[in-house]
Amino acid sequence: MSEKYKIGISVGDLNGIGFEVIIKSLLDNRVLDYFTPIVYGNTKNASFHRKANNITDFSFNVINDVDQANPKRPNLINCWQEDVKITLGEENEIGGKYAFISLERAVDDLLAGKIDALVTAPINKHNIQSESFNFPGHTEYLQSRTNADDVLMFMLCEDLRIGVVTGHIPVKEVATNITEEAILKKLRLMNDSLKKDFWIQKPKIAVLGLNPHAGDNGVIGHEDNDIIVPAIEKAREEGILCMGPYPADGFFAGSTYKKFDGVLAMYHDQGLIPFKHIANRKGVNFTAGLPIVRTSPDHGTGYDIAGKNMASHESFLEAIFAAIHIVRNRRELSELLENPLSFHKLSKDKD
């Protein structure tokens, strides 16, 4: 069997479905053949969610440090000792406070090399805000912790990989943030990730337009012709195989996305609405451009169904296996690059 990786898991908002999808993902012991889970949370809180969702015959192996992990059990590190009042379905300060404690401890271990990758359960971007966490979300926090120059929110499923130029910003600010340099940066990140993280030697990338009908030759806005087209041309000069801009509606309706290894959307909803429809609850959010590997499910805190045993764990389990896959690809590529002859042979074989 291939190497088992230690996968760290932050629990997200305690009042949401984070613990539920985590426990459901680890219920089948066969998944432990592929990775060793390290959950950063609290045993009492885990038991609360297990009982609320009527999940039986499950328990965590409680440890103080990753070194104590049992590779044949789901492991949990108690990150706090005090009693915490969980109010299922409620957005409050407690949910944000302990979501951050879990995340911070997991990232500390990730940066220290104690775990191989991080899978994050959903947080509430409002109640987690504090003096210690002043970011729009996980992505920006991890970018700050790793000192990464730029990152790409890269959504993954079997049929589609899609990233966005602008992330969590108001729609009214999208157009002013669409620049040649911004598009070029994301295209470089996507191209590099497709090669390094997914082993696609010659990625084909589609670029979506900003305006309806990709501007219709300037009739519906000038950004497509004046900004996006020049960015695509510059990227191609750098050896990035990208095409567009494509009108987003016809691009997805006609299944054109299936002809590409990656798709770059201009803004959040342009990319994520079709993605979540196509992924059908099995989508994964991957933060490309970081020196570490982080994935998450493509859903939120699920306050409306918290504690009702209704949450699907499919996306969370997909996020775990995506993290394993990316870690393995990065490490195997690193080993191959240390032996240029082997890497050259592999590249020729893949071509």
N, C-alpha and C positions, 0 to 999 in steps of 0.2 A: 504493500500500500504506500502511496505517496506521503510526503511529510504532512503531519497534522499541524495546523496553525492555531495559535491562541487568538481567539476573536473576542475583543472587548465589546461590551454592550452597555450603553448608557440607557437609563430607564425612562427618560423624558418626563412629562408632566404626570405626577402621581394621581391626578384626578381624571386622567384620560385613559386610553386603551393600551398604553405602552407596555405595562406589565402583562396584560392579557395576551398580546400578540407575541411577546417574548416567551412566556410560558408555553403557549400553544406551539411555537416553533421548536421548542426543545422537548416536547412530550414524547415524540417518537425517538427512542434511544438509538435508532439506526443512524441518525444525523451525527451522532458523536463519533462515528467512524471517520468523519471527514474534518472535524475541528473540535477544539476544546473551548467551550464558552466560558467567559469570565464576565459576569453581570455585576455592574456597579450600582448597588442600591441598599436595601435593608430587608432583612428576613421577615420582620413583622409586616411590612408593607406588601411584600410578596405574598405572604399568607392571606392578607386581607383580600387581595385581588383574586387569588386562587379560590377562596371560599365564595366571594361575590359572584364569580363566574362558574361556580359549581364544577371546578376542575379537581378531580381526585387523583390519587396515586401519583403525585408529583412532589418532589422536594429538591431543594438546593443543597449542595455541599458547601457549607459556610467556611470561608477561609479569610485570613488576614492579609495575605499577599499572593501575587500571581504564582510565585514559586511553589506554593502549597496546592496548586490546582490538581484535581484528579482528572486525568484525561478521559475517564469513563463516566463522568458525572457532569451535570450542569453545575457550575461553580458560582458562588456569589460572595462578593466582598462587602461587608457592612461599612458603608461610608458615613453613617451617622448612627448614634446610639439613642437619641431622644425619641420619645413617642411622637408620632406625627398624625394629626387628624386629617384623614382623607375624606373629601367630600366629592363623591363621584359626579362628574358632569359639570362641576363648577370651576370657573376661572377665578383663581385667587392667588394671593401672594405665596402661600405654601407650595402650590404646584410649581411655581417658577423657582422658588428658593432651592428646593431639593433636586429639581431638574438640573440646575447649574452645578450643585455639589457633585452629583453623579457624573456629569459631563467633564468637569474640571479634573476629577480624580482619574477618570478613564484617559483623558488626553495626557495627563502627567505620565501615566504608565506607558502610553503609546510613544511619547517622545523619548522616554527612557529606554525604549526597546523591550519592555517587559511583555507587551502584546504585539501581535503582528498587524492587526487592522482594527478599525473601530466601526461598529454599526450603531447608529443613533436612533433611539425611539423618538417620536415626535415631541417637540416642545411647543409652547405657546409663545409667540414672538413678542407678546405684550407683557405678560406677567413675569417673564424671566429677566426683564430689564432691571439693572442695578448698577452700582458703582463698578462692580467687577465685570458685568456683562452689558456692554453698550453697543450692541451689534444688531443688524436686521435679522440675523439667523445664524445657524450652525456654520454655514459656508464662510461668512466674514470673520467669525470668531476663530475658526481653524486657520484661515489665512493669516490672521494676526499672530496666533500662537506659533506658527511655523515660519513666519517672515517670508511667505511666498509672495512673489512679485505680482502675480495675477492668477486667478482661478476661473474655472468654467463649471457651471452647474450643468452636468451631463446626465440626461435622463436615459435610462436603458431598459429595453425589453427585447424579446426575441426578434421582433421585426423592425425595430426602430431604435436609433441612438440620436438624441436631439439635444443640442445645447442652445443657450440663449446669450445674446450680446448684452442686454440689460436685464438685471435680475429683479430684486425686490425694490422697485421704485414706482412712484405714481405714474399712471398712464400719461398724464399731461407732461411729464418730463422725459418721456421716451425719445421723441424726435431729436431733442437737443443733445441727447447722449449717444446718438448714432453718429459716429465719426469713422473716417477711414481707419484711423489708428485703433479704435476700439474693435472694429470688425477684424482687422488684421491680427490683433492680439488673440482674439477668440479662435480664429482660424488656425493660427499657429498652435495654440493649446490643443485644439481638437485633433489636428493632424498628428501632433506628437503623441497624444494619448492613444489614438487609434493604432499607432505603430507600437508603442511601448506597452500599453496596458491590454491590448486586444490582439496584438501580433498580426495586424493587417499591413502588409508591406507597402502597398500602393493605394492608400485610402482615396475613395471618391466622396467628395463632400458637396452637398447641395446648399445653396444660400437662398433664403427666402427674402422676398421684398418687404418693404416697410408698409407701403400704401396699398389700397385695393388695386388689383390687377398689376401689381409691381409698378404703380405710377402711371401706367398706360401712356408711356412716352412723354411724361411731363404734364399730362392733362390733369392727373390726380396727385399732385405733389412732385417735387423735384429731387427728393432724397435718393430715390432708387437710381436715377441716372447720374446724379452729381456726386454721390457718396458711395453707394454700394457697388456699382459697376467698377469704378476705379479701384476700390479695395480688392475686388475679385481679381482684377488684372494684375495688381501688385503681388497678390498672393501666388498667382500662377507663375509670375516671374521668379518667385522664391522656390518654385518646384512643388507647390501645393496644388493638387488636382481638385479644383473647385469650380462649380458652375452655378449660373443664376444671373440675376435674381428671379426666383420663381414666385408667381402669385400663390399665396398660401392655400387658398380654398381649393383650387384645382389640383394643386400638388398632392394634397392628402386625399381628396375625393377620387382622384384617378390612380391612387396607389403608386404614384411616381417615386415615393420615398423608398420603396422596396429596391430600387435600382442603385441606392447609395449606401455607403458605409456609415455616413454621418450627415446630419442636417443641422444647419445653423439658423435659428430663428432670431428675429430682431428683438422680441420682448417676451416676457413671461407667458402671458396667456396665449399668444400666437403659437407657442411651442407646446405648452403643457395641456391645453384643452384637447387637441388631437392626440397627444401622447397618452393621456390617461384613458381616453376612449379605446385606443388601439391596444394598450397594455392590459386592459381589462383586469385591474386589481393585482397585476403581477409586475408592476413597474418598480424601478429602482432609481434612486437619486445618488449619483456618484460625483464627488468633488474632484475634478481633474485639475492638474497643475500643482497639487500639493506633494511634498516629499514623502508623505505618509498616505495610507489608504483609508478612506472613509466613505461608507455608503449609508443609505437610509431607505425606508419604505417611501412610497410616493404619496402617502396620505398624511393627514394631520392627527390632532389629538383625539378626535372622535368623541367629544364630550357627550353628544346626543345618544350614543350607544354604550357608554362606559358602564361596566358592571352588569351588562345584560347578556353576556356570552354571545354577542352578535358579530364581533369584530373578526374579520378574516386575517389570518396570519400569512397568507400567500406572499404578499409583497415583502414582508419582513424576512421570511425565509429566503426569498430570492435575493434580498440585499445581503444576507449572510454569505450565500454561495457566490455572489458577484464579488464580494470582498476577497474571498478565498482565491477565486480565479485570477483576480488582478494581482494580488500579492505573488502568486505562483508565477505569473507571466513576467512580472518585474524582476523577480529573483533569478529565474531561468535566463532571461535576457542578459542580466548583469553577469552571470557566469559565462554565458556565451561570448560576451564582449571581451572577457578576459582571455578568451581563446579565439582570436580573429579568424583562423582557418575554419573552425567549426561553425562560426557565425556566418561566414561567407558561403559555406556549403548549405546551411539551413536556408539562407536567403534565396539561393538558386533553386533549391527544392521547392520552396513555397511559390516562387515565380512560375 
